[in-house]
Amino acid sequence: MPLIQIMLLEGRDGQKKQRLIEEVTIAVSRTLEVDPTSIRVILQEIPPAHWAVGGVPINKRKTV
């Protein structure tokens, strides 16, 4: 039973997250040659204030 955990910034709409789950499930099923019903996918959404790059939270970074 493959378990795939994906961490991403919160804020994406439900359709995009559903499509991500579906596409990841298909890819893992095909690659590992396992039944899609055996695959578990966990999306963990992180608030931008809790995700940092180079010591700076994403919500505080200047965009170029």
VOGU-3710 file (C-alpha; in Angstrom, 3 decimals, decimal comma):
1> mpliqimlle> 0,000/0,000/0,000  1,894/3,063/-1,215  1,395/6,186/0,872  2,209/9,483/-0,829  2,418/12,640/1,272  2,450/15,982/-0,524  3,098/19,250/1,287  2,029/22,424/-0,475  1,169/26,001/0,326  -2,480/26,472/1,189
11> grdgqkkqrl> -4,719/28,448/-1,113  -5,327/26,244/-4,144  -8,911/25,475/-5,063  -10,504/22,091/-4,491  -10,542/21,139/-8,193  -6,774/21,553/-8,509  -6,158/19,485/-5,378  -8,520/16,771/-6,613  -6,739/16,690/-9,987  -3,371/16,446/-8,218
21> ieevtiavsr> -4,593/13,471/-6,171  -5,947/11,747/-9,290  -2,815/12,336/-11,386  -0,434/11,242/-8,629  -2,502/8,103/-8,065  -2,389/7,249/-11,777  1,375/7,841/-11,971  2,156/5,736/-8,890  -0,183/2,961/-10,004  1,433/2,826/-13,432
31> tlevdptsir> 5,019/3,092/-12,173  4,747/0,584/-9,312  2,226/-1,619/-11,117  -0,210/-1,601/-8,201  -3,977/-1,288/-8,001  -5,004/2,387/-7,646  -7,340/1,446/-4,795  -4,299/0,475/-2,718  -2,734/3,948/-3,007  -3,160/6,554/-0,284
41> vilqeippah> -2,503/10,253/-0,899  -2,254/12,855/1,866  -2,237/16,551/1,048  -0,843/18,679/3,835  -1,464/22,376/3,309  0,960/24,753/4,989  0,125/28,416/5,699  2,549/30,771/3,877  3,681/32,165/7,248  4,864/28,666/8,218
51> wavggvpink> 6,876/27,979/5,029  10,206/29,746/4,663  12,966/29,933/2,089  16,341/31,280/3,135  14,997/32,144/6,561  12,177/34,317/5,195  8,535/33,184/5,346  6,912/32,971/1,907  4,321/35,592/2,833  7,138/38,081/3,658
61> rktv> 9,247/37,490/0,528  9,445/40,070/-2,215  8,543/38,758/-5,655  10,721/39,560/-8,625
//
